[in-house]
Amino acid sequence: MDLVGFTAVFMGIGIGMLAIWLDFRRKKLIHEERMEALRQGITPPDWLTDIEKKQKTPKERAVKFFISGSILTLIGLASFLGCTFQGLPLWIGFWTSMPGWIGLALIISGILILKRVIGDSTTEY
């Protein structure tokens, strides 16, 4: 029995399901609180009405791109080096390093955002 593979799949799916459930629960509680405030005739505070509309400056967006890009690049590099040290063919190492290429694309996007080539205004998402 491959315990490492089983644990990786189980934890990967479990963590994803937990994140979705916690986000749903948070939105449900905010909705209930907002509805209760409206029933009592109280205007809900701004953080309750604009919970999904967060203004992000280009610098904040670029930092998010840099962090996630760095993580993915290191994961891709570790995967490639792991395949290389195991003596696997290079084409397998190339395919396992795909997160690294995605990470490099995110880092380049962050640089372009900071240089104001793309995303020149604050966005809502």
matplotlib code that plots the C-alpha trace (Angstrom):
import matplotlib.pyplot as plt

x = [0.0, 1.4, 0.9, 2.5, 0.3, -2.9, -2.1, -1.3, -4.6, -6.6, -5.2, -5.3, -9.0, -9.8, -8.1, -9.9, -13.3, -12.6, -11.7, -14.9, -17.0, -15.4, -15.9, -19.6, -20.1, -18.5, -20.8, -23.8, -23.1, -22.5, -25.8, -27.7, -26.2, -27.1, -30.7, -31.1, -29.9, -32.3, -35.2, -34.5, -34.3, -30.5, -28.4, -25.7, -22.1, -20.1, -18.0, -21.1, -22.5, -19.3, -17.8, -16.9, -15.8, -12.3, -10.3, -6.8, -4.1, -1.7, 1.0, -1.2, -2.0, 1.6, 2.6, 0.0, 1.3, 4.9, 4.1, 2.1, 4.5, 7.5, 5.8, 4.8, 8.3, 9.9, 7.5, 8.3, 12.0, 11.8, 9.7, 12.2, 15.2, 13.5, 12.9, 16.4, 18.0, 15.8, 17.2, 14.0, 14.0, 14.1, 10.7, 9.1, 11.0, 9.7, 6.1, 6.5, 8.0, 4.8, 3.9, 7.3, 6.5, 3.1, 5.0, 7.4, 4.4, 2.9, 6.1, 6.3, 2.7, 3.6, 6.5, 4.3, 1.7, 4.4, 5.7, 2.1, 2.2, -1.0, -3.7, -3.2, -6.1, -7.5, -9.8, -12.7, -12.5]
y = [0.0, 3.3, 5.4, 8.6, 8.7, 7.9, 10.6, 13.2, 12.5, 12.3, 15.5, 17.4, 16.6, 17.1, 20.5, 21.7, 20.6, 22.2, 25.5, 25.5, 24.6, 27.3, 30.0, 28.9, 29.0, 32.5, 33.9, 32.2, 33.8, 37.2, 36.9, 35.9, 38.8, 41.3, 40.0, 40.2, 43.8, 44.7, 43.0, 45.2, 48.4, 48.8, 49.7, 47.0, 48.3, 48.6, 45.6, 43.5, 44.9, 45.0, 41.7, 40.5, 43.9, 44.5, 47.2, 46.1, 48.4, 47.3, 46.9, 44.6, 42.5, 42.3, 41.1, 38.4, 37.3, 37.3, 35.1, 32.5, 32.6, 32.0, 29.1, 27.5, 28.1, 26.4, 23.4, 23.0, 23.2, 20.6, 18.3, 18.6, 18.0, 15.1, 13.4, 14.1, 12.7, 9.6, 9.0, 9.5, 10.7, 14.5, 14.5, 13.3, 16.0, 18.6, 17.6, 17.5, 21.0, 22.6, 24.4, 26.1, 27.5, 28.7, 30.3, 32.1, 33.4, 34.8, 36.5, 38.1, 39.2, 40.8, 42.6, 43.9, 45.1, 47.0, 48.6, 49.6, 47.7, 45.8, 46.5, 50.2, 50.9, 49.4, 46.5, 44.9, 41.1]
z = [0.0, -1.0, 2.1, 0.8, -2.3, -0.3, 2.2, -0.5, -2.4, 0.8, 2.2, -1.1, -1.6, 2.1, 2.4, -0.8, 0.5, 3.9, 2.3, 0.2, 3.2, 5.4, 2.7, 2.3, 6.1, 6.4, 3.6, 5.2, 8.6, 7.1, 5.1, 8.3, 10.2, 7.4, 7.2, 10.9, 10.9, 8.1, 10.0, 13.0, 10.8, 11.2, 8.3, 7.9, 8.2, 5.0, 5.6, 5.6, 2.4, 0.4, 1.6, -1.9, -3.4, -2.1, -3.9, -4.7, -5.7, -8.5, -5.8, -3.7, -6.8, -7.9, -4.4, -4.6, -8.1, -6.7, -3.7, -5.6, -8.5, -6.2, -4.5, -7.8, -9.3, -6.3, -6.5, -10.2, -9.6, -6.8, -9.0, -11.8, -9.6, -7.9, -11.2, -12.4, -9.2, -9.5, -12.9, -14.8, -18.4, -19.0, -20.6, -17.4, -15.5, -18.0, -17.4, -13.6, -13.7, -15.2, -12.0, -12.2, -15.7, -14.4, -11.5, -13.9, -15.8, -12.6, -11.7, -15.1, -14.8, -11.4, -13.0, -15.8, -13.3, -11.3, -14.5, -15.3, -18.7, -17.7, -15.1, -14.8, -12.5, -9.3, -10.0, -8.1, -7.7]

ax = plt.figure().add_subplot(projection="3d")
ax.plot(x, y, z, "-o")
ax.set_aspect("equal")
plt.show()
